[in-house]
Amino acid sequence: MSRPQEDASSRIGSGRRRLGVVVSAVVLVGAGGWFAGTQVQSPADAAASHRAPKAGPVTVSVVRQSLTASVVATGSVEFASPRPLSLAGPVGSGASAGADGEGAEQRVTKAPVAGTKIKEGDVLMTVNGRPVFALGGAVPMYRALGPGTSGDDVTQLQKALKRLGFDPGGTGGTYGQGTATAVADWYKSKGYDAQEPSPTDQQQLGSLEQAVSAAQEALLTTNSGAGTASSSETGSSSTPAPQSSTDKQVHEIQVKSAQKALDLANGALSSFKATYGTKVPAGEVVFLPKLPARLDKVSVKTGDTPSAQIGTVTSSDVVVQAAVPGTDAQLLRHGMTAQLTTADGKSAQGTVDVVADGSDSSSGTDSAATTPSTIDDTSASDSAADSTAAVQVRITVPEPGPLAGEAAAVKVTIKVGASDGKVLTVPMAAIHTSADGRARVKVAHGDFVTDVHVTVGLSAAGIVEVKPDGGTLEAGERVVVGE
């Protein structure tokens, strides 16, 4: 009897299992339909889901830091005060030259050498074996100097001779015997003969001296006929006949004429002797305003005729020439310190000497803060667009160190201002201008942006000092620099 009951129970359990499977399948189908339904999108929904999210403002943090403003440029190392160098005339012939020596064609017999340091009394070069000396003086050589000449150029020569140890006996500006002697001794100390009178001059001196002698003899002869007529005219050997008044008048005229001839001969001789003696030919001295100097370039070689520019001379002082934008040049002042750095890291210090737009020693202020009065919302660079033309700046280098004797490019850094300790700073792009002309920054607080008016101070490398004006601004807050 127990088997029928077991069969019934088995059939009931199997039915329940089939029902569970059916229910589970229905549930799975329903869940799959729900999932599929959630993944189905309309074309509009699909396009919207692929759009980029709305862009927010670009912000940066407010930073508290020390700020140093500098003008940075590239400069070239040069030597100061370049000036052309040429001879004022021919060299002389020297004491041992022949009769035609002074008129011989001028040829360079020893050329100048570029890079040579020139001291007072040095021989720059030789022409026809004659020296060309360098002396200090502001008045250029423009004529031969010798006995009888006077002027500022003679004073220069006399002072130079005295500095070299050859006393001319005075520096009054008149070339006398003392100057001639000093010139002769100076030339001799350098191994040369000074320009003594040429054979032509000597011949002319002899002719003038002969003319004086002849005039003196003529006057004596004329005077010996004075008084009375000779005895042959009167027929008496013992008693001279008295002269008539006509004879006396004729004789007086003859005496005056002879005397005048003698005076003229003496005058010509005196004038010539005044210029006769040791000379400095126009081509044998070059006056330079500042010594020592440096022979920078040479335009002639041995065998050339030195009729044009023979080279360029500079001061031995080193300078750096740099070009900076006009807005930066406005910050520079005479006397500011410049740091000069070579490509291989060597450095030297210089001093701002001249700013080409006139901002040199006449403007002795050292205020260097730049306070923009108007800064456009669109770009910070627009604030510098007022003056972009390059301005030449000259920097003197008293102690050139590694820059000495080299023509090179250097980085020039000129400190124009520094903040008083640490200050609040923002990028220049964060500064905007209100309708009332006041500077402001936009401070971002989450999704909200508020304006804070500020006073703008020192700026450097695109960073500017700000002070809140009627509001609060703290380090770490974020300000808007773009959308």
HELIX and SHEET records of a PDB file:
HELIX    1   1 SER A    2  GLN A   39  1                                  38    
HELIX    2   2 PRO A   43  HIS A   50  1                                   8    
HELIX    3   3 ASP A  152  ARG A  163  1                                  12    
HELIX    4   4 GLN A  177  SER A  189  1                                  13    
HELIX    5   5 PRO A  199  SER A  224  1                                  26    
HELIX    6   6 SER A  231  THR A  234  1                                   4    
HELIX    7   7 SER A  245  ALA A  274  1                                  30    
HELIX    8   8 ALA A  282  GLU A  284  5                                   3    
HELIX    9   9 GLY A  326  ALA A  329  1                                   4    
HELIX   10  10 ALA A  380  ALA A  384  5                                   5    
HELIX   11  11 GLY A  401  LEU A  403  5                                   3    
HELIX   12  12 MET A  428  ALA A  430  5                                   3    
SHEET    1   A 4 VAL A  58  SER A  61  0                                        
SHEET    2   A 4 ARG A 478  GLY A 482 -1                                        
SHEET    3   A 4 ALA A 439  HIS A 445 -1                                        
SHEET    4   A 4 HIS A 432  THR A 433 -1                                        
SHEET    1   B11 VAL A  58  SER A  61  0                                        
SHEET    2   B11 ARG A 478  GLY A 482 -1                                        
SHEET    3   B11 ALA A 439  HIS A 445 -1                                        
SHEET    4   B11 PHE A 448  ALA A 460 -1                                        
SHEET    5   B11 ILE A 463  PRO A 468 -1                                        
SHEET    6   B11 ALA A 409  PRO A 427 -1                                        
SHEET    7   B11 VAL A  63  PHE A  79 -1                                        
SHEET    8   B11 VAL A 318  PRO A 325 -1                                        
SHEET    9   B11 ALA A 390  VAL A 397 -1                                        
SHEET   10   B11 SER A 347  VAL A 355 -1                                        
SHEET   11   B11 THR A 337  THR A 342 -1                                        
SHEET    1   C 4 ARG A  83  LEU A  85  0                                        
SHEET    2   C 4 GLY A 311  SER A 315 -1                                        
SHEET    3   C 4 ALA A 293  VAL A 298 -1                                        
SHEET    4   C 4 LYS A 117  ILE A 118 -1                                        
SHEET    1   D 4 VAL A 108  LYS A 110  0                                        
SHEET    2   D 4 VAL A 123  VAL A 127 -1                                        
SHEET    3   D 4 ARG A 130  GLY A 136 -1                                        
SHEET    4   D 4 VAL A 285  LEU A 288  1                                        
END                                                                             
